[in-house]
Amino acid sequence: MNSFTREQCADFDRLDELAEYRQQFDLQEGLIYMNGNSLGVLPKAAKERAQEVVQKEWGQGLIRSWNTADWINLPSRVGNKIAGLIGASTDEVVVADSTSVNLFKLAAAAVRMRPERSKILSEPGNFPTDLYILQGLEKFQQGRVRLSTVNRNEIIDAIDEDTALVVLTHVHYKSGDMFDMAAITRRAHDKGALVLWDLSHSAGAVPVQLNEVGADLAVGCGYKYLNGGPGAPGFLFVAKRHQEQLEQPLSGWFGHANSFAMRDDYEPAPGIKRTLCGTTPVIGASLLEVGVDIMLSTSMSRIRAKSLQMGELFIKLVEQRLSGFGFEIASSKDSAIRGSQVSLIHEQGFAIIQALIARNVIGDFRAPNILRFGFTPLYLRYVDLWDCVDALVEIMEQEEWDRPEFKKLTSVT
């Protein structure tokens, strides 16, 4: 196994084709941020955009800005940009609501498109909101559909003629392991089922080709790798072939064929716009657009290449420097099926993460024992990986994690 030094990591940074992007983000001096898989860093341009939206468009333009600043088309405009990051076509993606709300809208619409079938298939340990939303849909449907969960290595075999919808997170939020989207989608279609992909840990992190694999539906998050800010609106995808028959249950006025006709009866808008519901969160969507524009100024292939190299380096540093301290690597060592993160397992994971944060190195913890480290190639450096592992070595050698203040549970982990 090769041994790495900090100097070698610094050499990687000097050769990094994406290094110039770091200056576009507002990073505190001395901060090592490896949590972009949970909340992305603030783009500097977003601060200027926020001032423009609040002071000029809202403060001066007021209601006129729905037309003069084109607020009305924000969902489609930003959605079309995100489409370029996930292998979708124009008018297949909109920005709207939250990931959870979008998941409900599309899952409910999907089971309606397969009325003769009664099974929704997912995996135990999927991101909690996905399972909660599906459980809620099951209750709302009063037993007409039921949620069935099987282990991820059994998913393909579990898709049968009674399956209406398969709902999976493409990159698992804990392990970072990645499903074979093409194989699962193909199997579902062979059995007459639809697939809804959660791209929350994929969009902006790994290459996704929704149309190439024949995907039906997808949802995703705006505040992780897309750097849209806390609570940024989510996005949803509906393949064009499904749009005209899709009936989503939250038939709000922004999804109406003519929102300002002010008619009593609902008439769905043509195409993807029928998936909209309420008024666009203008400030949030405007800031999300800044993060998406930065992503689009490079390529997902370049981003993925650096992400893979970072993942390999981090795993080697953990094996090289943290052996004997009780850590296990939870993520796959096969880079082809690993997203843009590496997760470790340790029985004192929460306290270790708190000790790390106290050193200004930010990762996060997921119960019961997962330490997550995300790789965001546009602003993370190779030396940051070395320094993170170096801090972990000192924390373990000095048993800093055993201090009482690091064992006190916080509301958000």
Secondary structure, 3 states (H helix, E strand, C coil): CCCCCHHHHHHHHHCCCCHHHHHHECCCCCCEECCCCCCCCCEHHHHHHHHHHHHHHHHHHHHHHHHHCCHHHHHHHHHHHHHHHHCCCCCCEEECCCHHHHHHHHHHHHHHHCCCCCEEEECCCCCHHHHHHHHHHHHHCCCCCEEEECCHHHHHHHCCCCEEEEEEECECCCCCEECCHHHHHHHHHHCCCEEEEECCCCCCCCCCCHHHHCCCEEEECCCCCCCCCCCCCCEEEECHHHHCCCCCCCCCHHHECCHHHCCCCCCECCHHHHHCCCCCCHHHHHHHHHHHHHHHCCCHHHHHHHHHHHHHHHHHHHHHHCCCCCCEECCCCCHHHECCEEEEECCCHHHHHHHHHHCCEECEEECCCEEEEECCCCCCCHHHHHHHHHHHHHHHHCCHHHCHHHCCCCCCC
